[in-house]
């Protein structure tokens, strides 16, 4: 056995030891009690907010995709919900790959256009999160210097959005391949006017607002005295930790990030875990139900088996 395997074996043993210690010492009774007594009305509202945020995300993607392909709005929404269902049971970017495949399979756009528009939509979502945070920190500052941080974020993201047109897009476009996703991405960025960009940013901010509501209502449903700053911190931490999608549906990663974010506000670990588990159900169960109703379990399985093109 090589030294690398010895190191890996030691790390696995240590990890198992920590997991056993955690499982034995964790106050599971408090977590289960919080889940059993959850407010189902608030959980239902959180689930609706999450589904609507997914539809808004599909609309934002459609704003970019329609510039290069004759894609119908219904197709963009269909691909978005099926991709979200697939993301609940897979790792990495399988959900986004499925979205692009579904558009290409229906003959309403090329794979390059779909992938390029998804990358651009992701970038706008990240920038819009900074705008959203800027407004939130200015409107409801959780600490004394939060307003200044929010103002700085707002000015920085505004400079990025206003300055993108100054880049030599014609020269960049001439050096890229039009059929490849890089060429499609450059084409979309070069051709997107400020009205289209503002519409996409507005939709992305609305998506974040709905997700914030979903987090806030879920946390409140588990009887945690929640402040908007707590749910906002949990939202940012969960999305940052889940960027790489290391587990199906980010299970475990979501709960761990929420525990870390909420611990800073004095929320007990057992209560934070209950909120994280409730949020997982609020997000995964409706998305899986919608995805299965659209293509069936067999359809999701076929998307899983297909290799990337």
Buried (B, 14 or more C-beta within 10 A) or exposed (E): EEEEEEEEEEEEEEEEEEEEEEEEEEEEEBBEBBBEEBBEEBBBBBBBBBBBBBBBBBBBBBBBBBBBBEBEEEBBBBBBBBBBBBBBBBBEBBBBBBBBBBBBEEEBBBBBBBBBBBBBBBBBBEBBBBBBBBBBBBEBBBEEEBBEBBEEBBEBBBEEBEEBEEEEBEEBBEEBEEEBBBBBBBBBBBEBEEEBBEBBBBBBBBBBBBBBBBBBBBBBBBBBEBBBBBBBBBBBBBBEBBEEBEEBBBBEBBBBBBBBBBEEBEBBBBBBBBBBBBBBBBBBEBBBEBBBEBBEEEBBEEBEEEEEE
